[in-house]
Amino acid sequence: MHFQRAAAAASSLSALLAACSGGNAPSPFAPRSKPTPTSAATPSPVLVSVSASTNTSAYTILLQQSDSATYTQSGGQAEPATVPAADATQFFNDLNANTPVSGVQTVTACVKSASFGTTTTLVYEGSTSGDISCPPEAPPVSPAQTLWTDAVKIEEDVQNSLASGSQ
């Protein structure tokens, strides 16, 4: 008996919803489909951060997983730049092979010039590396050495882009 009342109530509710919506409302009792994603996840950029030294200003490079980058010198305006797609692809391949970057082994106390010594860190997918310009020296090539080589290449690409005015 309770089932018959529930079925009658559901039928009445469905009829009421149909009347209110011009007959276009879905039944509240129909199986629901899973929502479909409307867009793919946006790939994470990497932030390369280079500290100041006695003779240089600090700066950052925000590199997208394309050839676009943004260079910002400490206290300055953000400047758009481009890098060769092959260099960006290599960097992101190496980053993805060594994620999270906080796990990349670096030397905590390496010798640097008092005037020219800087630190280079990476922020990628919510993780921050140690100073990748202080990689372990033992062979084979360490992940920190690989990432630092990539970062230096990106820095050179950005400087060349800014100098040539190509964004």
MARSE-971558 format. One record per residue (C-alpha): residue number from 1; residue in one letter; z, y, x. Coordinates in pm, whole numbers, plus 50000, padded with zeros to 5 digits. Each point is the difference from the previous one (the first is absolute). Layout:
# residues N
REC    n  res      w      v      u
REC  NUM    A      Z      Y      X
...
//
This chain:
# residues 167
REC    n  res      w      v      u
REC    1    M  50000  50000  50000
REC    2    H  50085  50241  50281
REC    3    F  49667  49919  50163
REC    4    Q  49812  50092  49682
REC    5    R  50182  50335  49980
REC    6    A  49928  50074  50369
REC    7    A  49632  49912  49955
REC    8    A  49979  50223  49692
REC    9    A  50169  50286  50184
REC   10    A  49763  49960  50297
REC   11    S  49703  49999  49767
REC   12    S  50127  50315  49827
REC   13    L  50061  50170  50337
REC   14    S  49651  49911  50122
REC   15    A  49849  50136  49676
REC   16    L  50202  50323  50034
REC   17    L  49891  50049  50363
REC   18    A  49639  49935  49906
REC   19    A  50017  50253  49716
REC   20    C  50159  50267  50221
REC   21    S  49747  49957  50278
REC   22    G  49688  49966  49793
REC   23    G  49991  49628  50064
REC   24    N  49981  50036  50382
REC   25    A  50355  49914  50098
REC   26    P  50053  49672  50181
REC   27    S  50243  49760  49844
REC   28    P  50346  50036  50151
REC   29    F  50012  49621  49997
REC   30    A  49678  49945  50192
REC   31    P  50034  49870  50356
REC   32    R  50006  50281  50250
REC   33    S  49765  50004  50293
REC   34    K  50116  50089  50348
REC   35    P  49925  50359  50101
REC   36    T  49705  50032  50233
REC   37    P  50034  50220  50306
REC   38    T  49815  50327  49964
REC   39    S  49950  50060  50371
REC   40    A  50042  49822  50329
REC   41    A  50299  50087  50214
REC   42    T  49936  50293  50228
REC   43    P  49998  49886  50363
REC   44    S  50288  50139  50205
REC   45    P  49928  50267  50259
REC   46    V  50169  49999  50340
REC   47    L  50190  50295  50143
REC   48    V  49979  50037  50378
REC   49    S  50279  50229  50118
REC   50    V  50010  50140  50353
REC   51    S  50310  50187  50110
REC   52    A  50006  50328  50187
REC   53    S  50055  50026  50372
REC   54    T  50071  50297  50223
REC   55    N  49627  50072  50022
REC   56    T  49867  49880  49661
REC   57    S  50070  50048  49631
REC   58    A  50078  49713  49770
REC   59    Y  49727  49890  49760
REC   60    T  49916  49738  49743
REC   61    I  49680  49830  49895
REC   62    L  49977  49851  49654
REC   63    L  49717  49748  50005
REC   64    Q  49860  49855  49680
REC   65    Q  49844  49653  49997
REC   66    S  49665  50170  50024
REC   67    D  49876  50251  50253
REC   68    S  50205  50293  49868
REC   69    A  50304  50137  50174
REC   70    T  50228  50301  49981
REC   71    Y  50134  50158  50319
REC   72    T  50312  50216  49978
REC   73    Q  50149  50171  50303
REC   74    S  50371  50087  49978
REC   75    G  50032  50310  49785
REC   76    G  49625  50017  49940
REC   77    Q  49753  49946  49722
REC   78    A  49861  49655  49922
REC   79    E  49644  49969  50129
REC   80    P  49753  49741  49870
REC   81    A  49825  49782  50257
REC   82    T  49789  49688  50014
REC   83    V  50007  49697  50225
REC   84    P  49734  49735  50052
REC   85    A  50036  49734  49730
REC   86    A  50000  49725  50265
REC   87    D  50305  50156  50171
REC   88    A  50187  50037  49670
REC   89    T  49915  49641  49904
REC   90    Q  50122  49866  50336
REC   91    F  50326  50195  49972
REC   92    F  50070  49875  49646
REC   93    N  49910  49642  50096
REC   94    D  50253  50019  50284
REC   95    L  50259  50166  49773
REC   96    N  49958  49731  49735
REC   97    A  50036  49729  50264
REC   98    N  50331  50157  50108
REC   99    T  50161  50100  49670
REC  100    P  50274  50104  49964
REC  101    V  49961  50235  50294
REC  102    S  50379  50027  50029
REC  103    G  49986  49647  50142
REC  104    V  49765  50092  50285
REC  105    Q  50197  49961  50322
REC  106    T  50023  50312  50216
REC  107    V  50207  50091  50305
REC  108    T  50297  50210  49892
REC  109    A  50039  50188  50328
REC  110    C  49676  50052  50189
REC  111    V  49952  50252  50277
REC  112    K  49800  50309  49903
REC  113    S  49927  50336  50153
REC  114    A  50252  50267  49901
REC  115    S  49715  50248  49943
REC  116    F  49731  49781  49848
REC  117    G  50193  49710  49846
REC  118    T  49951  49951  49627
REC  119    T  50075  49726  49754
REC  120    T  49739  49853  49767
REC  121    T  50113  49829  49680
REC  122    L  49813  49856  49704
REC  123    V  50098  50003  49634
REC  124    Y  49811  49738  49803
REC  125    E  50075  49834  49667
REC  126    G  50356  50131  49994
REC  127    S  50084  49887  50351
REC  128    T  50046  50212  50315
REC  129    S  49927  49870  50349
REC  130    G  50191  50068  50315
REC  131    D  49833  50202  50276
REC  132    I  49671  49812  50043
REC  133    S  49928  50197  50318
REC  134    C  50275  49783  50155
REC  135    P  49859  49649  49957
REC  136    P  50142  49697  50179
REC  137    E  49811  49946  50325
REC  138    A  49990  49622  50000
REC  139    P  49661  49838  49944
REC  140    P  49829  49919  49773
REC  141    V  49928  50338  49845
REC  142    S  50281  50081  49759
REC  143    P  49950  50124  49643
REC  144    A  50153  50334  50105
REC  145    Q  49739  50036  50277
REC  146    T  49720  49918  49755
REC  147    L  50127  50248  49738
REC  148    W  50056  50270  50261
REC  149    T  49646  49955  50134
REC  150    D  49871  50028  49641
REC  151    A  50214  50309  49932
REC  152    V  49880  50173  50318
REC  153    K  49639  49929  49898
REC  154    I  50064  50148  49653
REC  155    E  50166  50305  50161
REC  156    E  49692  50050  50220
REC  157    D  49768  49956  49701
REC  158    V  50195  50260  49800
REC  159    Q  50002  50248  50289
REC  160    N  49622  49954  50042
REC  161    S  49948  50048  49626
REC  162    L  50207  50319  49999
REC  163    A  49823  50135  50309
REC  164    S  49656  49935  49851
REC  165    G  50099  50132  49659
REC  166    S  49887  49682  49824
REC  167    Q  50222  49907  49711
//
